């Protein structure tokens, strides 16, 4: 018997909406504060993540286990149907009756069966009563007497408007004792451009443990295998822009809402509903990703009650705001962070059409303006929204005709900042009547090697990070300031100079590096802080023209 465990992933951000089925519009797909709709971008990585990924197969390809057409005579995926409240209910006898909700169930005689009527697989049947908002699910389902009754391995009934979980140790139509339907990828969601829930995923092997919100297990004694209820997400460093339009929506959901370990089967298989509108070639492109592109996360801080599917909804962090990326010509391109607001319109920024000379960008703490630095060290102020451009920068170095400036940072109080040269040298400047900032007392310096690419300051302005072209973050301190904590999870390549800038969140708990094509890669600061939230709407170029990032 193949059964499963489910997972919903959550991060400290707003809870998503709960999209209804198109043919059951009055029924939400579980409440908006259900674990299914939780966000996972900021959750910490589970310390056992590497072992779980290795056990499941770090080199195994991801696969969309749904699509258009037929396979072995049956639809590709797990089908479902909806019925009216007047649908006659029929008796169902269960092999595992002690952990199944007794019948009768409103299963039509012609209810679609996973794999088709002649299949010998899991044969799931999912039926939604659209008037009562009840989800009826069975496993190993066989009609008897032309559908007048059914036999099944197990079955469960779920109230789509409730966060109630099944009794602990009880199965359902999946081994974790949780519903299948809310974790399926559906065509209507992808066509809308957004999947607002975690996705059902299978692994080749699971442990005999189960964790919240799972209620049951079907594994073996193997502590290196993920348990039923383990939660995973697609790493934020995975660039999903190279995938087809249908795949991109699925992959974004795996980064935002995560995946659900829902069954023992082939590793990294994603469950979905069959639909002839799927583009199978597009979906097959997901196979370019592997187990190593995933990480397991720890959702424990989000649990409201161990016997409820409700998750806590922490308010949006007040420090999360939008940002700007800089191209080589001086173009400034806005993006948003998580569900945070966008910045105001850019006013008065420089632009060198066709001349690749812009090298870095920094924002004031109030996000009302900032500076662009050119390759010679020239500092060019600009305003954002109704904010004023910074005052005149004074005391900064200027290397006329020598393209060696690589980044700029502004102190939180707006009194001054630093220009970074390609060797790692940090040069203070003051703004308006501000005092000259202290010199760097700790930091990297690569004499004669043009490898430094960006500078970002911590909230106190007395320490920060220099990023090199490979993506390594080097800690710096100024005056009597203490060296900042080490960073975690930043993009790094030991063979290719990919990175062009760095920025920190205003609270200093995390930040972003930008690659040469505009890809934004979040990281965390310190041993316990969450990785910075995902960004949306940033410019992306097919040529290496990105030059900086400001937050």
Secondary structure, DSSP 8 states (H G I E B T S, - for coil): -----------SS-------BTTBTTS-SS-TTBGGG---TT--B-TTHHHHHHHH-TT-B-EEE--SSEETTEESS---EEE-TTS--BEEEETTGGGS--S-B---TT---TT-TT--S---EEEEETTTTEEEEEES-EEEGGGTEEEESEEEEEETT--B---TT---SSTTSS-SGGGSB-HHHHHHT---S-EEEEES--BS-B-TT------BS-TTS--BT-EEEE-TTS-GGGS-HHHHHHHHHHHHT-EEEEEESSTTEEEB---TT--HHHHHGGGG-BGGGEEEE--GGGBS-TTB-BB------TT---EEEEETTS-EEEEEETT------EES----TT---EEEEEE-TTSSEEEEEETTS-EEEEEETT------EES----TT---EEEEEE-TTSSEEEEEETTS-EEEEEETT------EEE----TT---EEEEEE-TTSSEEEEEETT--EEEEEETT------EES----SSS--EEEEEE-TTSSEEEEEETTS-EEEEEETTTS-----EES----SSS-EEEEE-
